[in-house]
Amino acid sequence: MKQQHLLLIDGMALLFRSFYATAVSKYFMVNTAGVPTNAVQGYIKHLLMAVEHVNPTHVAVCWDMGSVTFRNDLYPEYKANRGAAPEELIPQFDLAKEVTTAFNIPNIGIAGFEADDCIGTICEQYKDQMNISVLTGDRDLIQIVDENVQVLIMQKGMGNYKTYTTSLVWDEFNILPKQLIDVKALMGDSSDGYPGVKGIGEKTALKLIQTYDHIEGLLENIAHITPGQRKKIEAETEVLHLCRALAKIKCDTPLLQININDCTWEEVPSTAWDAISEHELKTIHSYLLKSSMYSGAGEIFSS
């Protein structure tokens, strides 16, 4: 019997990546209904390539549910530096979820939390029962790597991944995955809009956590670090604790327990071919005809 393996996909990361890959040349692939499909087609292609790569028994996609989360309650400026989504991308959010459903893949999200939190929670619920692979472009998710959880970070091009396991995290950073939370707390994250400790960069933050294990250990041994570092950290201890709360993926969201059987992956269903035809997703059609998933169905476009 094939070992159970769950593939969790960061839907928003794939959708944005796919949009900007073609938007630079304004290649939006508008269908006859006037709806752009460039992001959706790239997203589904990324998803299918990951399915072929991982060969999972189960697949689910997690989504952000709006721009406001519990982190904004902690820090109103969280992600406030991010602009509105491009006009051509907006109608593709719902379309992406519609097509995902057509592939019999669940869309999972919960208001007030990010896709990362949903992914972390599902991993916490199922990591002792099956292997889990997480597909994303967001390195923040490396913190949830565990013995049975690996994180695939998309690289340049399609189908190229850097696969983070506990051993690779140790080899690359010389710390455990969960310690990356404290590194981010110290250095901050400009893309997410939280500051960390001013004057503490990535190299210094990593060295401090390598030496003192975590924020508590650092603060207990603050007399042993350089006077300059000590002054910076003591001046912003409160900010440091706040930034750690922002950096930490919440692995106990009030997410309804998912039914893992709803995530079962077997083959491309007929409803997927119907959606591909309805929305004129010719890139996906061409990809499937050449893929190992093709079983003779899906001759829906004339050549």
C-alpha positions as a Markdown table, in Angstrom:
| # | Residue | x | y | z |
|---|---|---|---|---|
| 1 | Met | 0.0 | 0.0 | 0.0 |
| 2 | Lys | 1.3 | 3.4 | -1.0 |
| 3 | Gln | 2.4 | 5.5 | 2.0 |
| 4 | Gln | 0.2 | 8.5 | 2.7 |
| 5 | His | 1.7 | 11.8 | 1.6 |
| 6 | Leu | -0.1 | 15.1 | 1.8 |
| 7 | Leu | 0.8 | 18.0 | -0.5 |
| 8 | Leu | -0.2 | 21.4 | 0.9 |
| 9 | Ile | 0.0 | 24.3 | -1.4 |
| 10 | Asp | 0.3 | 28.0 | -0.6 |
| 11 | Gly | -2.3 | 29.2 | -3.2 |
| 12 | Met | -1.7 | 32.9 | -2.9 |
| 13 | Ala | 2.1 | 32.5 | -3.3 |
| 14 | Leu | 1.6 | 30.5 | -6.5 |
| 15 | Leu | -1.0 | 32.8 | -7.9 |
| 16 | Phe | 1.0 | 36.0 | -7.4 |
| 17 | Arg | 4.1 | 34.4 | -8.7 |
| 18 | Ser | 2.3 | 33.2 | -11.8 |
| 19 | Phe | 0.7 | 36.6 | -12.4 |
| 20 | Tyr | 3.9 | 38.6 | -12.3 |
| 21 | Ala | 5.8 | 36.0 | -14.4 |
| 22 | Thr | 3.7 | 37.1 | -17.5 |
| 23 | Ala | 2.3 | 40.5 | -16.4 |
| 24 | Val | 5.7 | 42.2 | -17.0 |
| 25 | Ser | 4.9 | 41.7 | -20.8 |
| 26 | Lys | 1.2 | 42.3 | -20.2 |
| 27 | Tyr | 0.4 | 38.8 | -21.4 |
| 28 | Phe | -2.8 | 38.3 | -19.5 |
| 29 | Met | -4.3 | 35.6 | -21.6 |
| 30 | Val | -7.8 | 37.1 | -21.6 |
| 31 | Asn | -10.5 | 34.6 | -22.6 |
| 32 | Thr | -13.6 | 35.3 | -24.7 |
| 33 | Ala | -15.6 | 36.3 | -21.6 |
| 34 | Gly | -13.0 | 39.1 | -21.0 |
| 35 | Val | -11.5 | 37.5 | -17.9 |
| 36 | Pro | -7.7 | 37.4 | -17.6 |
| 37 | Thr | -6.4 | 33.9 | -16.9 |
| 38 | Asn | -2.6 | 34.2 | -16.9 |
| 39 | Ala | -2.3 | 33.8 | -13.1 |
| 40 | Val | -4.7 | 30.9 | -12.9 |
| 41 | Gln | -3.1 | 29.0 | -15.7 |
| 42 | Gly | 0.4 | 29.5 | -14.2 |
| 43 | Tyr | -1.0 | 28.6 | -10.7 |
| 44 | Ile | -2.6 | 25.4 | -11.9 |
| 45 | Lys | 0.5 | 24.4 | -13.9 |
| 46 | His | 2.7 | 24.9 | -10.8 |
| 47 | Leu | 0.2 | 22.8 | -8.8 |
| 48 | Leu | 0.2 | 20.0 | -11.3 |
| 49 | Met | 3.9 | 19.9 | -11.7 |
| 50 | Ala | 4.2 | 19.7 | -7.9 |
| 51 | Val | 1.7 | 16.8 | -7.9 |
| 52 | Glu | 3.9 | 15.0 | -10.5 |
| 53 | His | 7.0 | 15.7 | -8.5 |
| 54 | Val | 5.7 | 14.7 | -5.1 |
| 55 | Asn | 3.3 | 12.0 | -6.1 |
| 56 | Pro | 1.0 | 12.6 | -3.1 |
| 57 | Thr | -2.0 | 10.6 | -2.0 |
| 58 | His | -3.7 | 13.8 | -0.8 |
| 59 | Val | -3.7 | 17.4 | -1.9 |
| 60 | Ala | -5.1 | 20.7 | -0.5 |
| 61 | Val | -4.7 | 24.4 | -1.2 |
| 62 | Cys | -4.6 | 27.0 | 1.6 |
| 63 | Trp | -5.5 | 30.7 | 1.0 |
| 64 | Asp | -5.3 | 34.0 | 2.7 |
| 65 | Met | -8.8 | 35.2 | 3.5 |
| 66 | Gly | -8.6 | 39.0 | 3.2 |
| 67 | Ser | -5.8 | 41.4 | 4.1 |
| 68 | Val | -6.6 | 41.8 | 7.8 |
| 69 | Thr | -5.5 | 39.1 | 10.3 |
| 70 | Phe | -4.8 | 38.8 | 14.0 |
| 71 | Arg | -1.3 | 40.2 | 13.4 |
| 72 | Asn | -2.9 | 43.5 | 12.5 |
| 73 | Asp | -4.5 | 43.6 | 15.9 |
| 74 | Leu | -1.0 | 43.1 | 17.4 |
| 75 | Tyr | 0.7 | 45.6 | 15.0 |
| 76 | Pro | -1.5 | 47.8 | 12.7 |
| 77 | Glu | 1.4 | 48.4 | 10.3 |
| 78 | Tyr | 1.7 | 44.7 | 9.6 |
| 79 | Lys | 1.9 | 44.4 | 5.7 |
| 80 | Ala | 0.5 | 47.9 | 5.5 |
| 81 | Asn | 3.3 | 48.7 | 3.0 |
| 82 | Arg | 1.8 | 46.4 | 0.4 |
| 83 | Gly | -0.2 | 47.9 | -2.4 |
| 84 | Ala | -3.5 | 46.8 | -3.8 |
| 85 | Ala | -3.6 | 43.8 | -6.2 |
| 86 | Pro | -3.4 | 44.7 | -9.9 |
| 87 | Glu | -6.7 | 45.1 | -11.6 |
| 88 | Glu | -6.1 | 42.1 | -13.9 |
| 89 | Leu | -5.4 | 39.8 | -11.0 |
| 90 | Ile | -8.5 | 40.6 | -8.9 |
| 91 | Pro | -11.0 | 38.4 | -10.9 |
| 92 | Gln | -8.5 | 35.6 | -10.9 |
| 93 | Phe | -8.7 | 35.0 | -7.1 |
| 94 | Asp | -12.2 | 33.5 | -7.3 |
| 95 | Leu | -11.4 | 31.8 | -10.6 |
| 96 | Ala | -8.4 | 30.1 | -9.1 |
| 97 | Lys | -10.5 | 28.6 | -6.3 |
| 98 | Glu | -13.2 | 27.6 | -8.8 |
| 99 | Val | -10.7 | 25.7 | -10.9 |
| 100 | Thr | -9.1 | 24.1 | -7.9 |
| 101 | Thr | -12.5 | 22.8 | -6.8 |
| 102 | Ala | -13.0 | 21.4 | -10.3 |
| 103 | Phe | -9.8 | 19.3 | -9.7 |
| 104 | Asn | -11.5 | 17.9 | -6.6 |
| 105 | Ile | -8.9 | 19.7 | -4.4 |
| 106 | Pro | -10.2 | 21.5 | -1.3 |
| 107 | Asn | -9.7 | 25.2 | -0.8 |
| 108 | Ile | -8.9 | 25.9 | 2.8 |
| 109 | Gly | -8.8 | 29.3 | 4.6 |
| 110 | Ile | -10.1 | 31.0 | 7.7 |
| 111 | Ala | -10.8 | 34.7 | 8.3 |
| 112 | Gly | -8.3 | 36.5 | 10.4 |
| 113 | Phe | -5.5 | 34.1 | 9.6 |
| 114 | Glu | -3.0 | 33.7 | 6.8 |
| 115 | Ala | -2.5 | 30.7 | 4.5 |
| 116 | Asp | 0.7 | 30.0 | 6.4 |
| 117 | Asp | -1.3 | 29.6 | 9.7 |
| 118 | Cys | -3.6 | 27.1 | 8.0 |
| 119 | Ile | -0.7 | 25.2 | 6.6 |
| 120 | Gly | 1.0 | 25.1 | 10.0 |
| 121 | Thr | -2.1 | 24.0 | 11.7 |
| 122 | Ile | -2.8 | 21.1 | 9.2 |
| 123 | Cys | 0.8 | 20.0 | 9.5 |
| 124 | Glu | 0.5 | 20.0 | 13.3 |
| 125 | Gln | -2.7 | 17.9 | 13.0 |
| 126 | Tyr | -1.4 | 15.3 | 10.5 |
| 127 | Lys | 2.4 | 15.2 | 10.7 |
| 128 | Asp | 2.4 | 12.1 | 12.9 |
| 129 | Gln | 0.0 | 10.3 | 10.5 |
| 130 | Met | 1.6 | 10.9 | 7.1 |
| 131 | Asn | 4.5 | 12.6 | 5.3 |
| 132 | Ile | 3.7 | 16.2 | 4.3 |
| 133 | Ser | 5.2 | 18.4 | 1.6 |
| 134 | Val | 4.5 | 22.1 | 1.5 |
| 135 | Leu | 4.8 | 24.0 | -1.8 |
| 136 | Thr | 5.4 | 27.8 | -1.5 |
| 137 | Gly | 7.6 | 30.7 | -2.5 |
| 138 | Asp | 7.6 | 32.0 | 1.1 |
| 139 | Arg | 10.7 | 31.2 | 3.1 |
| 140 | Asp | 8.8 | 32.0 | 6.3 |
| 141 | Leu | 7.3 | 28.5 | 6.1 |
| 142 | Ile | 10.7 | 26.9 | 6.6 |
| 143 | Gln | 10.1 | 27.3 | 10.4 |
| 144 | Ile | 7.5 | 24.5 | 10.3 |
| 145 | Val | 9.9 | 21.9 | 8.8 |
| 146 | Asp | 9.8 | 18.8 | 11.0 |
| 147 | Glu | 10.8 | 15.1 | 10.8 |
| 148 | Asn | 7.8 | 14.4 | 8.5 |
| 149 | Val | 7.3 | 17.9 | 7.1 |
| 150 | Gln | 9.4 | 19.2 | 4.2 |
| 151 | Val | 9.0 | 22.6 | 2.6 |
| 152 | Leu | 9.5 | 23.0 | -1.2 |
| 153 | Ile | 10.6 | 26.6 | -2.0 |
| 154 | Met | 10.0 | 27.4 | -5.7 |
| 155 | Gln | 13.0 | 28.4 | -7.6 |
| 156 | Lys | 13.4 | 30.2 | -10.9 |
| 157 | Gly | 11.5 | 28.5 | -13.7 |
| 158 | Met | 8.8 | 25.9 | -13.2 |
| 159 | Gly | 9.2 | 22.6 | -11.5 |
| 160 | Asn | 12.4 | 23.6 | -9.7 |
| 161 | Tyr | 12.4 | 23.4 | -5.9 |
| 162 | Lys | 14.7 | 23.7 | -3.0 |
| 163 | Thr | 13.5 | 21.1 | -0.6 |
| 164 | Tyr | 14.0 | 22.0 | 3.0 |
| 165 | Thr | 14.3 | 19.1 | 5.5 |
| 166 | Thr | 15.5 | 19.3 | 9.1 |
| 167 | Ser | 19.0 | 18.3 | 7.9 |
| 168 | Leu | 19.1 | 21.0 | 5.1 |
| 169 | Val | 18.0 | 23.7 | 7.6 |
| 170 | Trp | 20.8 | 22.7 | 9.9 |
| 171 | Asp | 23.3 | 22.6 | 7.1 |
| 172 | Glu | 22.3 | 26.0 | 5.8 |
| 173 | Phe | 21.6 | 27.9 | 9.1 |
| 174 | Asn | 23.2 | 25.7 | 11.8 |
| 175 | Ile | 20.0 | 26.0 | 13.9 |
| 176 | Leu | 16.7 | 24.2 | 14.1 |
| 177 | Pro | 13.7 | 25.2 | 11.9 |
| 178 | Lys | 11.7 | 26.7 | 14.8 |
| 179 | Gln | 14.7 | 28.9 | 15.8 |
| 180 | Leu | 14.2 | 30.8 | 12.5 |
| 181 | Ile | 11.3 | 32.5 | 14.3 |
| 182 | Asp | 13.7 | 34.2 | 16.7 |
| 183 | Val | 16.1 | 35.1 | 14.0 |
| 184 | Lys | 13.2 | 36.9 | 12.2 |
| 185 | Ala | 12.2 | 38.6 | 15.4 |
| 186 | Leu | 15.6 | 40.1 | 15.7 |
| 187 | Met | 16.2 | 41.1 | 12.1 |
| 188 | Gly | 12.6 | 42.0 | 11.3 |
| 189 | Asp | 10.9 | 41.7 | 7.8 |
| 190 | Ser | 10.6 | 44.6 | 5.5 |
| 191 | Ser | 8.3 | 42.8 | 3.2 |
| 192 | Asp | 5.9 | 42.1 | 6.0 |
| 193 | Gly | 6.4 | 45.6 | 7.5 |
| 194 | Tyr | 7.7 | 44.9 | 11.0 |
| 195 | Pro | 11.0 | 46.3 | 12.1 |
| 196 | Gly | 12.8 | 43.9 | 14.4 |
| 197 | Val | 15.6 | 45.4 | 16.5 |
| 198 | Lys | 17.0 | 48.4 | 14.7 |
| 199 | Gly | 20.7 | 47.9 | 13.7 |
| 200 | Ile | 20.5 | 44.1 | 14.0 |
| 201 | Gly | 20.8 | 42.5 | 10.5 |
| 202 | Glu | 20.4 | 38.9 | 9.3 |
| 203 | Lys | 24.0 | 37.8 | 10.0 |
| 204 | Thr | 24.0 | 39.2 | 13.5 |
| 205 | Ala | 20.6 | 37.8 | 14.3 |
| 206 | Leu | 21.6 | 34.3 | 13.1 |
| 207 | Lys | 24.8 | 34.4 | 15.1 |
| 208 | Leu | 23.0 | 35.4 | 18.3 |
| 209 | Ile | 20.5 | 32.6 | 18.0 |
| 210 | Gln | 23.2 | 30.1 | 17.1 |
| 211 | Thr | 24.9 | 31.1 | 20.3 |
| 212 | Tyr | 22.0 | 31.6 | 22.7 |
| 213 | Asp | 19.4 | 29.3 | 21.2 |
| 214 | His | 16.4 | 31.6 | 21.6 |
| 215 | Ile | 15.3 | 35.1 | 22.7 |
| 216 | Glu | 15.1 | 34.1 | 26.3 |
| 217 | Gly | 18.6 | 32.8 | 26.3 |
| 218 | Leu | 19.8 | 35.9 | 24.6 |
| 219 | Leu | 18.2 | 38.2 | 27.2 |
| 220 | Glu | 19.5 | 36.0 | 30.0 |
| 221 | Asn | 23.0 | 36.4 | 28.7 |
| 222 | Ile | 22.8 | 39.9 | 27.4 |
| 223 | Ala | 25.8 | 41.0 | 29.5 |
| 224 | His | 28.0 | 38.7 | 27.4 |
| 225 | Ile | 27.2 | 40.3 | 24.0 |
| 226 | Thr | 28.9 | 43.4 | 22.6 |
| 227 | Pro | 28.0 | 46.8 | 24.2 |
| 228 | Gly | 26.5 | 48.0 | 20.9 |
| 229 | Gln | 24.3 | 45.0 | 20.5 |
| 230 | Arg | 23.3 | 45.1 | 24.1 |
| 231 | Lys | 22.2 | 48.7 | 23.8 |
| 232 | Lys | 20.1 | 48.1 | 20.7 |
| 233 | Ile | 18.3 | 45.1 | 22.2 |
| 234 | Glu | 17.7 | 46.6 | 25.6 |
| 235 | Ala | 16.2 | 49.6 | 24.0 |
| 236 | Glu | 13.7 | 47.5 | 22.0 |
| 237 | Thr | 13.0 | 44.4 | 24.1 |
| 238 | Glu | 9.3 | 45.1 | 23.9 |
| 239 | Val | 9.5 | 45.4 | 20.1 |
| 240 | Leu | 11.5 | 42.2 | 20.0 |
| 241 | His | 8.8 | 40.2 | 21.7 |
| 242 | Leu | 6.1 | 41.7 | 19.4 |
| 243 | Cys | 8.1 | 40.8 | 16.3 |
| 244 | Arg | 8.4 | 37.3 | 17.5 |
| 245 | Ala | 4.6 | 37.0 | 17.8 |
| 246 | Leu | 4.3 | 38.4 | 14.2 |
| 247 | Ala | 7.0 | 36.1 | 12.8 |
| 248 | Lys | 5.7 | 32.9 | 14.3 |
| 249 | Ile | 3.3 | 30.8 | 12.2 |
| 250 | Lys | 0.3 | 29.9 | 14.3 |
| 251 | Cys | -0.1 | 26.1 | 14.3 |
| 252 | Asp | -3.2 | 26.0 | 16.4 |
| 253 | Thr | -5.6 | 28.2 | 14.4 |
| 254 | Pro | -9.3 | 27.6 | 15.2 |
| 255 | Leu | -9.5 | 25.8 | 11.9 |
| 256 | Leu | -12.2 | 23.2 | 11.7 |
| 257 | Gln | -10.6 | 19.8 | 11.6 |
| 258 | Ile | -10.3 | 19.0 | 7.9 |
| 259 | Asn | -11.5 | 15.6 | 6.6 |
| 260 | Ile | -8.4 | 14.2 | 5.1 |
| 261 | Asn | -10.4 | 12.0 | 2.9 |
| 262 | Asp | -11.7 | 15.1 | 1.1 |
| 263 | Cys | -8.1 | 15.7 | 0.1 |
| 264 | Thr | -7.6 | 12.4 | -1.6 |
| 265 | Trp | -5.9 | 12.7 | -5.0 |
| 266 | Glu | -6.3 | 10.0 | -7.6 |
| 267 | Glu | -6.5 | 11.4 | -11.1 |
| 268 | Val | -7.6 | 14.5 | -13.0 |
| 269 | Pro | -11.4 | 14.3 | -12.9 |
| 270 | Ser | -13.8 | 15.1 | -15.7 |
| 271 | Thr | -14.9 | 18.3 | -13.9 |
| 272 | Ala | -11.4 | 19.6 | -14.3 |
| 273 | Trp | -11.6 | 19.1 | -18.1 |
| 274 | Asp | -14.9 | 20.9 | -18.1 |
| 275 | Ala | -13.5 | 23.9 | -16.2 |
| 276 | Ile | -10.5 | 24.0 | -18.6 |
| 277 | Ser | -12.8 | 24.1 | -21.5 |
| 278 | Glu | -15.2 | 26.6 | -20.0 |
| 279 | His | -12.5 | 29.1 | -19.1 |
| 280 | Glu | -10.3 | 28.4 | -22.1 |
| 281 | Leu | -7.3 | 27.4 | -20.1 |
| 282 | Lys | -5.4 | 26.2 | -23.1 |
| 283 | Thr | -2.0 | 26.2 | -21.4 |
| 284 | Ile | -3.3 | 23.8 | -18.8 |
| 285 | His | -4.9 | 21.6 | -21.5 |
| 286 | Ser | -1.6 | 21.4 | -23.4 |
| 287 | Tyr | 0.3 | 20.6 | -20.3 |
| 288 | Leu | -2.0 | 17.8 | -19.2 |
| 289 | Leu | -2.0 | 16.1 | -22.6 |
| 290 | Lys | 1.8 | 15.8 | -22.3 |
| 291 | Ser | 1.8 | 14.9 | -18.6 |
| 292 | Ser | 1.8 | 11.5 | -16.8 |
| 293 | Met | -1.7 | 12.4 | -15.6 |
| 294 | Tyr | -3.2 | 12.1 | -19.1 |
| 295 | Ser | -5.5 | 9.1 | -19.3 |
| 296 | Gly | -7.1 | 9.7 | -22.7 |
| 297 | Ala | -9.7 | 12.2 | -21.6 |
| 298 | Gly | -9.8 | 15.9 | -22.3 |
| 299 | Glu | -9.7 | 16.3 | -26.1 |
| 300 | Ile | -11.5 | 19.6 | -25.8 |
| 301 | Phe | -9.7 | 22.0 | -28.0 |
| 302 | Ser | -9.1 | 21.6 | -31.7 |
| 303 | Ser | -5.5 | 21.8 | -32.7 |
